[in-house]
């Protein structure tokens, strides 16, 4: 009997101290246990190979004992969950959400503070978060640090951005983990003043590939009432420590129980397609809180925007007297772009070509003073310039069956925007604007706050929630990175939150590999408004003294409409450029925005991506294939097409002598008949791409 009792306690103690949860397929296993000091730790394996070795978990509190040790396990429980849900707009008509869950309830000796750890294992990765139940021992509290670690096993190849708390608008660095170093890269390629805490701090999502061919991605999901997580790298030991963004006085987060942290996520696969196609981040967010979503519609739009970036017009009413393009003085006389006459020209173009909307930037008073970021009240978001007749434009657009997209640039003055938010939204409803593009260029006011801090995370969510009350859609620019909020509030249709296409007009630009990385990083959290479709690629077309250019071929710009998912897509170039290349423009007119099915056929971060999508409620398929600076030849099977049906494939591809730098506008268009048993050879030029539409032959 004494032996049996001892064995019982030994087995029970072992189960409590080391618990595991595995993915439904069994490929991924996460193990949780307490260290000898009572600190919770975890590790992760993939196909029995260690991927994350023992890593600490915990929270440090301001003016309270840290929650990073001295814990006992009160209880644990395992759950399984399996559902299929339907997004309002998306890459798939339905999404599988299948995981196994382990919940570990902890209590700290001495303080009696309770903290629960929730772990979920999906087939493409794991996620975990801190859960603080309601308790008298911990009511209001301030987080001063998060102890979360990710201790890796190899010197992985890493695709990383410098850990700037105020901007994610950088080009990616591709190095070994041991070579992460902010001091060795060009820090002048982002917008605004930098807020970088250290030379080894990087942003999430962090995409990696191990020497053995394993793909890893560290990110976060459901960042709500909490700062964004960056990562501090220990480059010698392949370790990553969480780095939460502080507020103006150095605190990280103010919370009240009951509450939870965001999910910390680790995606793992030996197939890159599993990472880029994952819906794990969306699945970790709550279901939609909007009951009637009938007003949330995809939009393909044009707008008064690119013409300012290339120097053909200005945002401000005074024209060239005060005009600058992000600090570069214009060398020629230009006038205000957002005039009634010019807007009607874009409306006519949209109506003629079947586009849904027109965006107009620079329509409202304040652009003369906006860029210095020193005034708290620059825009009121309702007063148009004298040459922009908002009522007449609204009526004209309605007669043409075109929707207008509002633009609200805050110049970083968030306090001013929040004071005026309801009046701004009421103005949109009055003039029939169903969507708004928000902007946050510059340092944040209140001063000392940062784009990735708790206050701004709450602000971005507040704007989306308030917009839903007015049945308005939101496309945010210069925001913190999305982490799946679009599932909960599907009116959050897109965001920029990365280095977009406009950088190609007036900076060193985006290298050809840039668009092959974004789907593995930024786009895991939600659709990106990248503003593709530039046909006049060299900026010398507008000013012979300019050397900037979009680092792409024209065919690649078409392919981006498929590879860069967004339900709100801009044809960003000027109407006259589309009329000049009208045969290539046909693909932009044809390509769908909302999808029934998506298949990632070929994928390698930093190198190439081939994806095919089926339009929702139609039999049409669209393919996009892009490459980096290297030319690429490949062959794809068309077994995704419906068996027994014939399709007309219209192929928009790089010409034989195309090259992103020397001959970017060289393209050919050909049409062939195909079936599900056919194959198509793709020849992608350096910095190039291929776009294909498949239409069933009746």
C-alpha positions in Angstrom: 0.0 0.0 0.0 2.8 2.4 0.9 4.4 1.6 -2.5 1.2 2.3 -4.4 0.6 5.6 -2.6 4.2 6.7 -3.3 3.7 5.7 -7.0 0.5 7.7 -7.1 2.0 10.9 -5.8 5.1 10.4 -8.1 2.9 10.0 -11.2 0.6 12.9 -10.1 3.6 15.2 -9.4 5.1 14.3 -12.8 1.9 15.0 -14.6 1.4 18.4 -12.9 4.9 19.5 -13.4 5.2 18.6 -17.1 2.2 18.7 -19.4 2.0 18.5 -23.1 -0.4 19.5 -25.8 -0.1 18.3 -29.4 -1.5 19.6 -32.7 -4.4 17.6 -34.2 -2.0 16.0 -36.7 0.5 15.2 -33.9 3.4 16.9 -35.7 3.8 19.7 -33.2 4.1 19.2 -29.4 4.3 21.9 -26.8 5.5 21.0 -23.3 4.9 23.1 -20.2 6.5 22.7 -16.8 7.7 24.7 -13.7 11.4 25.2 -13.0 12.9 24.5 -9.6 12.1 28.2 -8.7 8.5 27.8 -9.7 8.8 29.7 -13.0 6.7 28.4 -15.8 8.6 27.4 -18.9 7.7 25.9 -22.3 9.3 24.1 -25.2 8.1 23.2 -28.7 9.0 20.3 -31.0 8.1 19.6 -34.7 8.1 15.9 -35.8 10.0 15.1 -32.6 12.8 17.7 -33.3 13.3 20.5 -30.8 12.4 23.9 -32.3 12.0 26.1 -29.2 14.0 24.8 -26.2 13.1 25.6 -22.6 11.9 29.3 -22.5 10.7 31.4 -19.6 7.2 32.8 -19.2 6.1 35.5 -16.8 5.1 39.0 -16.2 6.8 41.8 -14.2 4.6 44.3 -12.4 5.2 47.9 -11.4 5.3 48.2 -7.6 4.2 44.6 -7.1 6.0 41.2 -6.9 6.9 39.8 -10.3 4.8 37.0 -11.7 7.8 35.1 -13.0 8.4 32.5 -10.3 7.3 30.8 -7.0 4.3 29.3 -8.6 2.4 26.1 -7.9 0.1 24.4 -10.3 -3.5 24.4 -9.0 -5.0 22.5 -11.9 -4.8 21.8 -15.6 -7.3 20.8 -18.2 -7.2 19.8 -21.9 -9.8 20.7 -24.5 -10.2 20.2 -28.2 -12.0 22.6 -30.6 -13.1 22.1 -34.2 -15.2 24.6 -36.2 -15.6 26.0 -39.6 -16.5 29.7 -39.9 -17.3 32.0 -42.7 -15.5 35.4 -43.0 -17.4 38.3 -44.5 -14.6 39.0 -46.9 -11.5 36.8 -47.3 -9.2 34.5 -49.1 -11.5 31.6 -48.4 -15.2 31.3 -48.2 -14.8 29.2 -45.1 -12.0 28.8 -42.6 -11.2 25.7 -40.5 -10.4 26.5 -36.8 -9.1 23.2 -35.3 -6.8 23.0 -32.3 -6.1 21.2 -29.0 -5.8 23.3 -25.9 -4.1 23.1 -22.5 -5.0 25.4 -19.7 -2.7 25.6 -16.7 -4.0 27.4 -13.6 -1.2 28.8 -11.4 -1.1 30.4 -8.0 1.9 32.2 -6.6 3.1 31.3 -3.1 3.2 34.2 -0.8 1.0 36.6 -2.8 -1.8 34.1 -3.7 -2.0 35.8 -7.1 -3.6 33.6 -9.7 -2.4 33.5 -13.3 -3.5 31.0 -15.9 -1.6 30.0 -19.0 -3.6 29.0 -22.1 -1.8 27.0 -24.8 -3.3 26.1 -28.2 -1.7 23.7 -30.7 -2.8 24.0 -34.4 -1.4 22.0 -37.3 0.6 25.0 -38.4 1.8 26.2 -35.0 1.2 27.0 -31.4 -0.1 30.0 -29.5 -0.2 30.9 -25.8 -1.3 33.8 -23.6 -1.5 35.0 -20.0 -5.0 35.0 -18.4 -5.6 36.9 -15.2 -8.9 35.9 -13.5 -10.9 38.3 -11.4 -9.3 38.4 -7.9 -8.9 40.6 -4.9 -5.1 39.9 -4.8 -4.7 41.5 -8.3 -7.2 44.1 -9.4 -5.7 47.1 -11.1 -2.1 46.5 -12.1 0.7 47.9 -14.4 2.9 45.8 -16.5 6.5 46.9 -16.5 7.8 44.0 -18.6 6.9 40.7 -20.1 9.3 37.8 -19.5 8.2 35.8 -22.6 11.2 34.1 -24.3 11.7 32.2 -27.6 14.9 30.2 -27.3 15.8 28.8 -30.7 18.1 26.0 -31.6 19.9 27.1 -34.8 21.4 30.1 -36.6 18.4 30.6 -38.8 18.1 32.8 -41.8 15.9 35.8 -40.6 13.8 38.3 -42.5 13.6 41.3 -40.1 12.7 44.9 -39.6 14.4 47.1 -37.0 12.4 47.4 -33.9 11.1 50.9 -34.4 8.3 51.6 -32.0 7.0 54.4 -34.2 7.2 52.9 -37.8 7.1 49.6 -39.6 7.8 51.3 -43.0 11.2 49.7 -43.7 12.6 47.4 -46.2 13.4 43.9 -44.9 16.8 42.7 -44.0 17.7 39.1 -44.9 20.6 37.9 -42.7 21.6 35.1 -40.3 20.2 35.3 -36.8 23.8 36.0 -35.6 24.0 39.0 -37.9 21.0 41.0 -36.6 22.3 44.5 -36.0 20.4 47.7 -36.5 23.6 49.7 -36.4 24.7 48.2 -39.7 21.7 49.0 -41.9 20.2 52.1 -43.5 18.0 53.7 -40.9 16.9 56.6 -43.1 14.5 54.6 -45.3 11.5 55.0 -43.1 9.1 57.9 -42.5 9.5 60.1 -39.4 11.6 60.2 -36.3 12.9 56.9 -35.2 12.1 55.3 -31.8 14.5 52.3 -31.7 15.4 51.0 -28.2 18.5 49.0 -29.2 20.7 47.6 -31.9 19.3 44.1 -31.5 15.6 44.8 -31.3 13.5 43.6 -34.2 9.8 43.7 -35.0 7.2 41.0 -35.3 6.2 39.1 -37.3 9.6 37.6 -37.6 10.0 35.1 -40.4 12.8 32.5 -40.3 14.2 29.5 -42.1 16.5 27.0 -40.3 19.6 25.5 -42.0 17.8 22.2 -42.0 14.9 23.7 -44.0 12.3 24.3 -41.3 10.2 27.5 -41.6 9.4 29.5 -38.4 7.4 32.6 -37.8 7.0 34.4 -34.4 4.1 36.8 -34.2 1.1 37.8 -32.0 -2.6 37.7 -32.3 -5.5 39.6 -30.8 -3.5 42.6 -29.6 -6.2 44.4 -27.7 -5.7 46.9 -24.9 -2.0 46.0 -24.9 1.2 47.3 -26.6 2.7 45.6 -29.6 5.4 43.0 -28.9 8.9 43.5 -30.4 11.8 41.1 -29.8 15.2 41.7 -28.4 17.7 39.2 -29.9 20.6 37.5 -28.1 22.5 36.9 -31.3 25.1 34.7 -29.8 22.6 32.2 -28.3 19.8 32.4 -30.7 17.4 33.7 -28.1 14.6 36.2 -28.4 13.0 38.1 -25.5 9.8 40.0 -25.6 10.1 43.8 -25.8 6.8 45.6 -25.1 6.4 49.2 -26.4 6.3 51.7 -23.5 4.1 54.7 -23.1 5.2 58.3 -22.4 6.3 57.6 -18.8 7.8 54.1 -19.5 4.9 51.9 -18.4 3.9 49.1 -20.8 0.2 48.3 -20.0 -2.5 49.3 -17.6 -4.9 46.4 -16.9 -7.7 45.4 -14.7 -8.8 41.8 -13.9 -10.3 39.8 -15.5 -8.1 40.3 -18.5 -5.8 38.5 -21.0 -2.7 39.3 -22.9 -2.4 38.9 -26.6 -1.6 35.5 -28.0 2.1 34.8 -28.7 2.3 32.7 -31.8 4.9 30.3 -33.3 4.2 28.9 -36.7 6.3 25.9 -37.8 6.4 23.8 -41.0 8.8 22.2 -43.4 6.7 23.6 -46.2 6.6 27.4 -46.6 3.1 27.2 -48.1 1.8 26.3 -44.7 3.0 29.5 -43.2 1.9 31.9 -45.9 -1.5 30.2 -46.1 -2.1 30.0 -42.4 -5.3 31.4 -40.8 -4.1 30.8 -37.3 -3.8 34.6 -36.5 -7.4 35.1 -37.6 -8.6 32.0 -35.7 -7.2 33.4 -32.4 -9.4 36.4 -32.6 -13.0 36.6 -31.5 -15.9 36.1 -34.0 -17.6 39.0 -35.6 -19.3 41.5 -33.2 -21.2 43.0 -36.1 -24.6 41.3 -36.6 -25.5 42.9 -39.9 -22.6 42.9 -42.3 -24.5 43.4 -45.5 -22.9 46.9 -45.9 -19.3 45.6 -45.8 -18.4 45.3 -49.5 -15.1 44.8 -51.4 -14.0 47.9 -53.3 -11.7 48.4 -56.3 -10.8 52.0 -56.5 -8.7 54.8 -58.2 -7.9 58.1 -56.7 -6.1 61.4 -56.5 -3.0 60.2 -54.7 -0.2 58.9 -56.9 -0.2 62.2 -58.9 1.0 63.9 -55.7 3.7 61.4 -55.0 5.1 61.7 -58.5 5.0 65.5 -58.2 2.2 66.3 -60.7 0.0 68.0 -58.1 0.0 68.9 -54.4 -2.0 68.0 -51.4 -2.2 71.7 -50.3 -4.4 74.3 -51.8 -1.6 76.8 -52.5 0.1 74.4 -55.0 3.8 74.6 -55.6 4.3 77.7 -53.4 4.5 75.4 -50.4 4.6 72.0 -51.9 6.9 69.2 -50.8 6.9 65.5 -51.4 7.9 64.2 -47.9 10.6 66.8 -47.5 11.7 67.0 -51.1 10.9 70.3 -52.7 9.2 70.1 -56.1 11.2 71.4 -59.0 8.2 72.4 -61.2 5.1 74.5 -60.9 2.1 72.3 -60.0 -1.3 73.0 -58.6 -3.7 71.6 -56.1 -4.8 68.0 -57.0 -8.1 67.7 -55.1 -10.3 70.0 -57.2 -13.9 69.4 -58.2 -13.0 69.2 -61.9 -10.1 66.7 -61.3 -12.3 64.6 -59.0 -15.0 64.3 -61.6 -12.4 63.2 -64.1 -11.5 60.3 -61.8 -15.2 59.5 -61.2 -15.7 59.3 -64.9 -12.7 57.0 -65.3 -14.0 54.7 -62.5 -17.5 54.6 -63.9 -16.2 53.8 -67.5 -14.0 50.9 -66.2 -16.3 49.4 -63.7 -14.5 50.5 -60.5 -16.3 50.8 -57.2 -14.8 53.9 -55.7 -12.6 57.0 -55.9 -10.2 58.2 -53.1 -9.4 61.9 -52.9 -6.5 63.1 -50.7 -5.8 66.7 -50.0 -9.5 67.7 -50.2 -9.7 69.3 -46.7 -8.1 72.4 -45.2 -4.9 72.1 -43.2 -2.3 70.6 -45.6 -0.1 73.7 -45.5 0.7 73.0 -41.9 0.5 69.2 -41.5 4.0 67.9 -42.1 5.8 69.6 -39.3 3.9 67.6 -36.7 4.0 70.5 -34.2 0.4 71.6 -34.2 -2.2 69.7 -32.2 -5.1 70.9 -34.3 -4.3 70.8 -38.1 -7.4 69.2 -39.6 -11.1 69.3 -38.7 -12.0 66.5 -41.2 -15.1 68.3 -42.4 -14.0 71.6 -44.1 -13.1 71.3 -47.8 -10.8 73.6 -49.7 -12.7 76.2 -51.7 -12.0 74.3 -55.0 -13.5 71.1 -53.7 -17.3 71.1 -53.8 -18.1 68.1 -51.6 -21.8 68.3 -52.2 -21.6 68.5 -56.0 -19.0 65.7 -56.1 -21.1 63.4 -53.9 -24.1 64.0 -56.2 -22.0 63.4 -59.3 -20.5 60.2 -58.0 -24.0 58.9 -57.0 -25.3 59.6 -60.5 -22.4 57.6 -61.9 -22.9 54.7 -59.4 -19.4 55.4 -57.9 -18.7 55.5 -54.2 -16.3 58.1 -52.7 -13.6 57.1 -50.2 -12.9 59.6 -47.5 -9.3 60.5 -46.4 -8.6 61.5 -42.8 -4.9 62.3 -42.3 -4.3 63.0 -38.6 -0.7 64.1 -38.9 -0.2 62.0 -35.7 -2.6 64.2 -33.7 -4.7 61.5 -32.3 -6.2 63.6 -29.5 -7.6 66.0 -32.2 -9.0 63.2 -34.3 -10.8 61.5 -31.4 -12.4 64.8 -30.4 -13.7 65.2 -33.9 -14.3 61.6 -34.8 -18.1 61.6 -34.6 -18.4 64.8 -36.6 -16.1 63.4 -39.2 -18.1 60.2 -39.5 -21.4 62.1 -39.6 -19.9 64.1 -42.5 -19.1 60.9 -44.3 -22.6 59.5 -43.9 -24.1 62.9 -45.1 -22.1 62.8 -48.3 -22.4 59.0 -48.9 -18.8 58.0 -48.3 -18.9 54.3 -47.2 -15.1 53.9 -46.4 -12.3 56.0 -44.9 -8.6 55.8 -45.3 -7.0 57.1 -42.1 -3.4 58.3 -41.8 -0.9 58.8 -38.9 2.2 60.2 -40.4 4.6 61.7 -37.8 5.1 61.5 -34.1 2.0 60.9 -32.0 0.2 63.7 -30.1 -0.2 63.3 -27.1 3.6 63.7 -27.2 5.6 60.8 -25.9 3.2 58.1 -27.0 4.2 55.8 -29.9 2.4 54.2 -32.8 2.9 50.7 -31.2 2.0 51.6 -27.6 -1.1 50.6 -25.7 -2.8 53.9 -26.2 -2.5 53.8 -30.0 -3.5 50.1 -30.2 -6.7 51.2 -28.3 -7.1 54.2 -30.6 -6.9 52.1 -33.8 -9.5 49.7 -32.4 -11.7 52.5 -31.2 -11.8 54.1 -34.7 -12.8 50.7 -36.2 -15.5 50.1 -33.6 -16.9 53.6 -33.9 -16.9 53.4 -37.6 -19.0 50.2 -37.4 -21.7 52.2 -35.5 -21.9 54.4 -38.6 -21.7 51.4 -41.0 -18.4 52.6 -42.4 -15.3 50.6 -43.5 -11.8 51.5 -42.4 -8.5 51.3 -44.2 -5.7 52.5 -41.9 -2.3 53.7 -42.9 0.7 54.2 -40.6 -1.0 52.1 -37.9 0.4 49.3 -35.8 0.4 46.0 -37.5 -3.0 44.2 -37.6 -3.2 41.0 -35.6 -6.5 39.6 -36.8 -8.9 42.2 -35.6 -10.6 42.0 -39.0 -12.3 38.8 -37.9 -14.0 40.5 -34.9 -14.7 43.8 -36.8 -14.9 42.9 -40.5 -15.4 46.5 -41.4 -11.6 46.8 -40.8 -11.1 45.9 -44.4 -7.4 46.7 -44.8 -4.4 48.5 -43.4 -1.0 49.6 -44.7 1.2 49.0 -41.6 4.3 48.2 -43.7 6.4 49.8 -46.4 4.0 50.4 -49.3 4.3 51.2 -52.9 4.5 54.9 -52.5 8.1 54.6 -51.3 9.1 53.9 -54.9 8.1 57.4 -56.0 10.5 59.4 -53.8 13.0 57.2 -51.9 15.4 54.3 -52.5 12.3 52.3 -53.0 11.3 48.7 -52.2 13.7 46.0 -53.5 12.2 43.3 -55.7 12.2 40.8 -52.9 10.0 43.0 -50.7 6.7 41.7 -52.1 7.8 38.1 -51.7 8.3 38.6 -48.0 5.2 40.6 -47.0 2.8 37.7 -47.4 4.9 35.7 -44.9 5.0 38.6 -42.4 2.7 41.6 -42.3 -0.1 40.0 -44.2 -0.5 37.2 -41.7 -2.4 39.7 -39.5 -4.8 41.0 -42.1 -5.1 42.4 -45.6 -2.7 45.1 -46.8 -3.5 48.2 -48.9 -0.2 48.0 -50.8 -1.6 50.2 -53.7 -0.2 48.2 -56.7 -0.8 48.7 -60.4 2.0 51.2 -61.3 2.5 51.1 -65.1 4.8 54.1 -65.7 7.6 52.6 -63.6 10.4 55.1 -64.0 9.9 58.5 -62.2 11.9 60.2 -65.0 8.7 60.0 -67.0 7.5 62.9 -64.8 10.7 64.7 -64.2 13.9 64.0 -66.2 16.0 64.7 -63.2 14.5 61.9 -61.2 16.2 58.6 -60.8 13.7 56.8 -58.7 11.6 53.9 -60.0 9.4 51.1 -58.9 11.6 48.1 -58.7 9.3 45.8 -60.7 8.2 44.9 -64.1 4.7 45.9 -65.3 3.6 42.2 -65.4 4.6 41.9 -61.7 2.4 44.9 -60.8 -0.5 42.9 -62.3 0.4 39.7 -60.3 0.4 41.7 -57.1 -3.4 41.9 -57.3 -3.4 38.2 -56.6 -0.4 37.7 -54.4 -1.1 40.7 -52.1 -4.6 39.9 -50.8 -6.9 42.8 -49.9 -10.7 43.2 -50.4 -10.0 46.9 -51.1 -7.6 47.3 -53.9 -6.3 50.5 -55.6 -5.4 50.9 -59.2 -2.8 53.4 -58.1 -1.4 54.8 -61.3 -2.8 57.8 -63.3 -5.8 57.3 -65.6 -3.8 58.3 -68.6 -1.2 55.6 -68.0 -3.9 53.0 -67.9 -5.4 54.3 -71.1 -1.9 54.1 -72.6 -1.5 50.4 -71.7 -5.2 49.5 -71.9 -4.5 45.8 -72.9 -2.6 45.2 -69.6 -5.2 47.3 -67.7 -7.8 44.7 -68.6 -6.4 42.3 -65.9 -6.9 44.9 -63.2 -10.5 45.4 -64.4 -11.2 41.7 -64.4 -9.4 40.5 -61.2 -11.7 39.7 -58.3 -11.5 41.0 -54.7 -13.3 38.4 -52.7 -12.4 34.7 -52.9 -14.1 31.3 -52.6 -10.8 29.4 -52.5 -7.1 30.1 -52.4 -4.2 27.7 -53.1 -0.5 28.6 -52.6 1.2 26.6 -55.3 4.9 27.7 -54.8 6.4 29.7 -52.0 9.8 30.7 -50.6 10.1 33.9 -48.5 12.4 36.4 -50.1 12.5 34.5 -53.4 9.1 33.8 -55.0 5.4 33.2 -54.6 2.8 31.7 -56.8 -0.9 31.7 -55.7 -4.1 31.0 -57.4 -7.6 32.1 -56.2 -11.2 31.3 -57.3 -13.6 34.2 -57.3 -16.5 33.9 -54.9 -19.7 32.7 -56.5 -18.1 32.4 -59.9 -16.1 29.8 -61.9 -13.2 32.3 -62.6 -9.7 31.7 -61.3 -6.8 34.2 -61.1 -3.1 33.4 -60.7 -0.3 35.6 -59.6 3.4 34.6 -59.6 6.2 37.0 -58.5 9.9 36.7 -58.1 12.7 38.7 -56.5 15.7 40.2 -58.4 16.4 36.8 -59.9 14.8 35.5 -63.1 12.8 32.4 -62.6 11.4 29.6 -64.7 8.9 27.1 -63.4 5.9 25.0 -64.5 2.5 24.8 -62.8 -0.2 22.2 -62.9 -3.7 23.4 -63.5 -5.3 20.6 -61.4 -7.2 23.3 -59.3 -9.5 23.9 -62.3 -12.8 22.0 -62.4 -12.4 18.6 -64.1 -14.1 18.3 -67.5 -14.4 22.0 -68.1 -12.4 24.1 -70.6 -11.0 27.5 -69.7 -9.7 30.4 -71.6 -6.4 31.4 -70.0 -5.3 35.0 -70.6 -1.6 35.2 -69.7 0.0 38.6 -68.9 3.8 37.9 -68.7 7.2 39.5 -68.9 8.6 39.8 -72.4 11.8 37.8 -73.1 13.9 40.9 -72.7 12.1 42.3 -69.7 14.0 43.4 -66.6 12.9 45.4 -63.6 15.8 47.9 -63.9 16.5 48.2 -67.6 13.3 47.2 -69.4 10.4 47.1 -67.0 7.4 47.8 -69.3 8.2 45.0 -71.7 5.2 42.5 -71.5 3.2 40.2 -73.7 -0.3 39.0 -73.6 -1.4 35.6 -75.0 -4.5 33.5 -74.8 -4.6 29.7 -74.7 -7.3 27.0 -74.0 -6.6 24.8 -71.0 -8.2 22.1 -68.7 -7.4 20.7 -65.3 -4.8 18.4 -66.9 -2.9 21.2 -68.5 0.4 22.7 -67.5 1.7 26.2 -68.0 5.4 27.2 -68.1 6.1 30.5 -66.3 9.1 32.7 -67.3 9.6 35.5 -64.8 12.0 38.2 -65.6 14.3 39.7 -62.9 11.9 41.6 -60.5 9.1 40.2 -62.6 5.9 38.3 -62.5 3.0 36.7 -64.3 -0.8 37.2 -64.0 -3.3 34.8 -65.5 -7.1 34.9 -65.7 -9.0 31.6 -66.2 -12.5 32.0 -67.6 -14.7 28.9 -68.3 -15.6 28.4 -71.9 -19.4 28.0 -72.2 
